[in-house]
Amino acid sequence: MTQPMATDLAACSSLDELYALLKPLQVGPGWSKPTPSLWPLPHSSFLPAHWSYEHAHAALSAAGRLINTELAERRNLILVNPLDGNEYATARTLVAAYQMIMPGERARSHRHSANALRLIVDAAPGTSTIVDGVALPMSVGDVLLTPNWAWHGHANDSSAPAYWIDFLDVPLIHLLEPMFLEQHPDTYEPVRDIASSSPAWFPWKLTEQRLADASVDPSGRFGRMVELGAPAMKTIALHMMMLKAGDATAGYQTTANNIYAVVSGEGRSIVDGTTFRWARGDVVVAPAWRAHHHEPDTDAVLLRVSDEPVLRGLDLLRQG
């Protein structure tokens, strides 16, 4: 389309004429936008949602018979937010997925720009994630990190399938566009050491003791809560919350996106007026600025995964 001359623009005698000439310039009149680009409160587009570990376990068990590691980089189920048009993200900046590895399997080693971590839901001794050549054992309730550009793969030398929940900041990396992925030249990174401790490994037995020693959160929002890392990663914060049976938490509204994974117990979360019942291994998402609270039926532990470090770093973290 031919661009108009500046003199043509200056000579316009009506807005319709001006608008027609602006189109080929790829310029839009800001004053005519039906919805302003600035608004007084955050807009909540991503939706509250819940995913069942019972269903995911059954589906992954079937996938274990139908898909091997030669056919798929990872045998996982993406938790796709039901927002219309969304095909991947769980929240605006975060994605979660259930993953399973069969006995005797190896998941190929790779590295990528995205930060990742996993909460172990079911695993037998002999299952591990290898991070930069160091094997980190997987036990139920453990949290393992695979930071930006760290080599990582998985191995299951036990006699039982292992199941976990992955969390990544891939949607944020997609938004900013600096995504890189590299496959390990040896396919499976050699193990040079087995960790007895690591800043990338939060064993449940240590987290459980920290929770038992923690004071009750004075805001009433989180029960007894401890942070894993400070923060765990530059884009992802991790908090373990211990909730007492029958004690509902106070309402919480924040500009950060929060994904809750159930380590143990049963109860419900009410997110923006919608009630989601949960049990061990389930996942609930409370997207940014969606008010929510939890009502445990039994003593329960939740892992709270959030993008708080991103919001805090940009001075955008707010609570209502």
N, C-alpha and C positions, 0 to 999 in steps of 0.2 A: 504494500500500500504506500502510495506516494505521500511523503511528509509535507505538511503545509509550510508556507513561508511565514516568517515572524510577522510580516506586514499583514498577512491574512488573519492571523490571530488577533492582532491589535485592532483590526477593522470589524470584528464580529459585532453584529447588532442584536443578537439574542443568545441566551444560554444554550439553546438547542444547537445553534450554529457553532458555538464555542466547543460544546461537548463533542460534536462530530469531528472537529479538527484536532481535538486532543487525543482521540483514539489511536491514530497512527503514530503518535509520539510516545505511546505507552505511558501516558500520564493520566491520573484519575483525579477528579475534583473532590477533595476531601470534605468539602462542605455539603456534598449531596449524598454522602454515605448514609444508608438507612439506620445502621447500627454504628455508634461511635467506637473508635479503636481503644479508647480509654474508658473505664467504668469504675464506679465507686467501690465495688466489692468484687472479689474473685468470681469468675464464672466457673461452674463445675460441669465439665462435659463428660468425663469418664464416669462410669456408673458403679455403684456398690454391687458386689457380686460375691458368690461363694462357690467353692469347688470341693468335692467329696473325695477323700482318699480311698474310701471303699470302692467307688467307681473307677478311680484312676488305677488302683491296684489290680482290679479285674481286667481292665483294658490293657495294661502293661503286661500282665501275665499272658494274655492272648498274643500280644505283640512279640513276646519272648519266643513264641512258637513260630511266628510268621516273619519276623524281621531279624536278621543277624547284623553284626557290626560291620560286615562287608557292604551291606545295603544302605546303612544309615550311619552318619557321623556320630549321632547319639540317639538312643532309643528313648524318646521323651514325648511328653504331652504338654503342649503350650497352653497356659491358662489365659485365654483370649477374653478381654473385657467385652461385654455385650454392647458396647457403644456402636451405634449404626455406622458402618463403613470401616470399623477397625478390624484388622485381620491378624494382629500379632500382640500388641502390648497389653499387659495386665493393668497398668496405670500409665499415666502420661510419660513417665521417665523410667519405668521399671517393668520387667517381665518376669514371671515365675513359670516354672514347669516341673512336672513330675518326671523322674527318670528312673530307669531300672537297668541293672546289669546282671546277666545270668552267671551261674557258677562256671568258673573256668574261662570267662571272657576277659578280653582287654578292650578298652575304648581308646582309640588312637589319640596320640598326644598332639596338641596344637596350642597356639597362643593367639590372642586377639586384643584389640584395643579396649574392649569392654571389660569391666570388673565383674567378677562372678563369685558366688558362694553357694554352699549347699547345707541344708539341714537334713541329717540322716534320720529316716523314719524307721527303717528295718534293715539290719545288716548283721551278718555273722562274722566272728573273728577271721581275719584273712582278707577282708575287703579294704581297699585303700584308694586314695587319690594321690597321684605322684605329681608334686609341684616342684619344678626346677630340680628334678632328680632325687627329691626326698619323698619317701612314702609316708603319708599321713594316714594313720589307721582310722577306719570308720566304725563308730559304735553308735547305737541309738541315742539320739539327743545331741550328738556332736555337731558342731558347726565348723566347716572348713572353707577357707578362702582361696581363691585363685585370682590374685590381683592382675590388673592391667599388664599385659605383655609377659606374663609368667607362663612358662611351659606347663601344661597339665594334661594328664590322662587318668584313666581309672582302671583298676584291676580287681577281679574277684577270684581269690584263691580259696574261697570257702565252698561249702556244699549247698548253700542256699542263695536264692536271688537277693539282691540288695536294692532297696528303694530309697530315694531321697527327693527333696524339693530343691530345685535350683532357683536362684534369684540373680538377675543380671541387670545392668544399666544400659542394655542394648538400645531401647527406645531413645534414650538421651543421646547416645552416640550417633544413632541414625539422624536425629534432629540436627546435631552439630556437624555431622558428616565425616569425621576423621576415622572411619572404621578401616582396620586392617586385620587380616586373618592369615596366619602362616602355619602350614603343616610341618610337623617335626621331620627332619631329614631321615631319622631312623624309624619312622612310623610310630614306634612305641619307645618313649624316652627311657633309657637305661636307669635303673634304680641304683644310686650310689650310697644311699643311707636310709635308715628307718628312723623316723623322728621319735624321740621320747618327750619332746616338747617343741613348740613352734609358734611364732606369732600368727601363723596362718591356721592354727588349729585350736579350737576351744572345746576341750573334752567336757561331756555332760557332767561327769562326776565333780569337776571343779566348778562348773557353773551352778550346779545344784547346791554346793556348799556356800557359794557366794550369795545365792538367793536366800538361803536359810539365815545367813548373817545380816542380810540387808534390812534397813528400816523401811517401814511402810511409806510410800510416796505421800508427802503432805498434801498434794493437790487432789488426791483421791482418784486420779486418772489411770494409774498404772499398777496398783497393788504394791508388791515388793518388786523393785526393778533394778537390774544391773546392766551396764553397757558392756558389750563385747568389743574391745578395741576402743580407741578414743580419737576419732571414730574408727571403725573397722577398715574403711576405705575412703578415699577422697570424695566419692559420690554416694556412698551408702553407709548408713548408720544401722547398728544392730543392738537391740535391747531385748533381754529376756524378762518377762513379767510373770510373777507368781501371784495367782488370784485365789482368794479363799472362798470356799463354797458359800453361796448365798449372798456374798458381798458384791453388789453391782458397783462398777467403777463410775466415777463422775464423767459427765459428757466432755468430749474432746473435739475441738475443731481447729484445724491448722492448715496452713498453705502447703505443708509437706504432704506427699503421697505416702500412705501407710499400707503395708501388706502384713497380715497377721497369719502365722502358721501355728497350728495347735501341736505342741510337744506332748501334752498329756491332758486328760480331763475332758469334761463335756460341759456344754453351756450354749449360750447364744450371744451374738453381737447384733446390735441395732445400729444400722448405718443409714443416716438420713431418713429415718422412719421405717426402713425395711428390716425385718428380723431374719437373721440367718442362724439356724441351729448348727452347731459344730461338734465334732469329736476328734480324737487323735488323728493327726495327719491332714486334717482339713485346712483349707486356706480361705481367708476372707480379705477382700480389698476395700479399703476406705480411701477413695481418691481425695485429692486436695480439696479442702474446704467442705467436706462432707462430715457433718457432726456425727459422732458415734460414741458408743459405750459398750461395755461387756457385762454379761450377767452369767457368772459361772454356776452351774448346778452342782458340780463337784469341785474339789481343789483342782486347779488347772495351771498349766504353764503355757504361755504364748511367746513365740518369737516375733518381735515387731521389726520389720525391715522397712526403712524409710529413706527418702532422698534428702533428709535434713541437712547434711553437709553442703549440698548444692545451694539450697535456699539460704543457709546461714552465710556461706561464702559470698553470696550476692546481696546480702542484707535484705532478703525477701522473706525470711522466716517470721511468720506471724501466727498468733493463736487467738481464737475467739472465745 
